[in-house]
Amino acid sequence: MFFTIDELVRWLGLTIFEIWINLISLLAFTLILAFKFNPDVEIYSNNWWLIFFPLFLGDALNAYYCIIIFIRMLMAATLKFSTLRLMWSTTFLTLTFMFKFLLCKKLLAQLSLDYSEVFAPVYILLQLIAVRACQQS
């Protein structure tokens, strides 16, 4: 069973544009990661920051978009809804950024954390999405 776009928008709290930004950045990340493990190409030898750059760029674009939406909602005088959306977007972006940052540091051996500690932001985000999905009617 696949989720519909409306269900994804409600449960994730993201707009369709934000979902597209995430998908495009994930596609670029996947292609660059494939180039890293291709023995014929030595462009991205051991620099994990360059490999994760599309994901960080996607987070930056999503944060910029969320700020624009927040300002427009404030101008439309929907203070409560705009504040709730900004809080959810900030939480979502912070947790995904922290996961990518910790994973990149772990892959570069700059941190001595276990992978369960690196994945902690993802676990928290999944719990928040589950709570959000249960609250939807």
Phi, psi and omega per residue, in radians:
M1 nan 2.270 3.112
F2 -1.767 2.620 3.075
F3 -1.440 2.582 3.054
T4 -1.450 2.904 3.124
I5 -1.089 -0.698 -3.136
D6 -1.097 -0.708 3.106
E7 -1.142 -0.726 3.111
L8 -1.115 -0.705 3.139
V9 -1.136 -0.740 3.134
R10 -1.200 -0.787 -3.035
W11 -1.316 -0.718 -3.114
L12 -1.446 -0.382 -3.103
G13 1.282 0.374 3.125
L14 -1.949 2.657 3.035
T15 -1.459 2.970 3.131
I16 -1.113 -0.629 3.109
F17 -1.102 -0.746 3.116
E18 -1.143 -0.669 3.093
I19 -1.108 -0.722 3.111
W20 -1.122 -0.712 3.102
I21 -1.066 -0.767 3.124
N22 -1.116 -0.717 -3.141
L23 -1.170 -0.707 3.123
I24 -1.169 -0.738 3.116
S25 -1.169 -0.608 3.086
L26 -1.182 -0.649 3.082
L27 -1.133 -0.782 3.113
A28 -1.109 -0.711 3.096
F29 -1.073 -0.742 -3.129
T30 -1.130 -0.727 3.114
L31 -1.128 -0.764 3.126
I32 -1.157 -0.648 3.096
L33 -1.133 -0.653 3.080
A34 -1.140 -0.658 3.072
F35 -1.134 -0.577 3.136
K36 -1.112 -0.708 -3.088
F37 -1.586 0.057 3.043
N38 -1.453 2.113 -3.084
P39 -1.207 -0.330 -3.134
D40 -1.373 -0.427 -3.088
V41 -1.901 2.195 3.129
E42 -2.066 0.624 -3.123
I43 -1.260 -0.849 -3.082
Y44 -1.864 1.267 -2.992
S45 -1.122 -1.060 -3.072
N46 -2.520 0.324 -3.114
N47 -1.689 1.692 -3.109
W48 -1.242 -0.421 3.114
W49 -1.130 -0.666 3.088
L50 -1.205 -0.594 3.132
I51 -1.217 -0.664 -3.133
F52 -1.473 -0.062 -3.093
F53 -0.966 -0.755 3.117
P54 -1.064 -0.596 3.115
L55 -1.211 -0.719 3.097
F56 -1.177 -0.652 3.082
L57 -1.119 -0.700 3.076
G58 -1.091 -0.697 3.075
D59 -1.116 -0.723 3.134
A60 -1.125 -0.735 3.111
L61 -1.148 -0.678 3.096
N62 -1.150 -0.689 3.111
A63 -1.128 -0.742 3.098
Y64 -1.067 -0.761 3.127
Y65 -1.117 -0.711 -3.141
C66 -1.141 -0.644 3.094
I67 -1.147 -0.722 3.102
I68 -1.091 -0.772 3.125
I69 -1.111 -0.693 3.126
F70 -1.093 -0.775 3.139
I71 -1.138 -0.714 3.118
R72 -1.154 -0.657 3.117
M73 -1.224 -0.596 3.064
L74 -1.136 -0.669 3.123
M75 -1.199 -0.457 3.100
A76 -1.487 0.048 3.067
A77 1.149 0.679 3.026
T78 -1.983 1.250 -3.005
L79 -1.144 -0.793 -3.077
K80 -1.138 -0.845 -3.110
F81 -1.169 -0.677 3.140
S82 -1.175 -0.660 3.114
T83 -1.175 -0.743 3.105
L84 -1.100 -0.727 3.136
R85 -1.179 -0.688 3.105
L86 -1.134 -0.705 3.122
M87 -1.122 -0.749 3.139
W88 -1.169 -0.765 -3.135
S89 -1.120 -0.705 3.110
T90 -1.116 -0.749 3.106
T91 -1.102 -0.805 -3.123
F92 -1.078 -0.855 -3.109
L93 -1.177 -0.665 3.133
T94 -1.143 -0.776 -3.121
L95 -1.194 -0.704 3.113
T96 -1.198 -0.679 3.096
F97 -1.115 -0.744 -3.137
M98 -1.107 -0.672 3.102
F99 -1.103 -0.833 -3.127
K100 -1.123 -0.702 3.138
F101 -1.129 -0.826 -3.139
L102 -1.151 -0.653 3.119
L103 -1.156 -0.720 3.118
C104 -1.118 -0.765 3.099
K105 -1.109 -0.657 3.128
K106 -1.172 -0.717 3.136
L107 -1.180 -0.485 3.080
L108 -1.512 0.009 -3.136
A109 1.066 0.612 3.082
Q110 -1.653 -0.186 3.106
L111 -2.163 2.599 3.086
S112 -1.868 0.655 3.128
L113 -1.526 2.671 2.989
D114 -1.349 2.850 3.124
Y115 -1.193 -0.470 3.076
S116 -1.141 -0.571 3.081
E117 -1.321 -0.576 3.095
V118 -1.180 -0.650 -3.101
F119 -1.480 0.017 -3.123
A120 -0.989 -0.738 3.091
P121 -1.076 -0.579 3.108
V122 -1.190 -0.709 3.106
Y123 -1.087 -0.751 3.111
I124 -1.107 -0.760 3.140
L125 -1.107 -0.710 3.100
L126 -1.115 -0.649 3.086
Q127 -1.162 -0.723 3.113
L128 -1.137 -0.671 3.102
I129 -1.165 -0.666 3.102
A130 -1.115 -0.736 3.096
V131 -1.125 -0.742 3.134
R132 -1.115 -0.686 3.136
A133 -1.187 -0.604 3.126
C134 -1.260 -0.453 3.129
Q135 -1.381 -0.336 -3.127
Q136 -1.306 2.513 3.137
S137 -1.667 nan nan
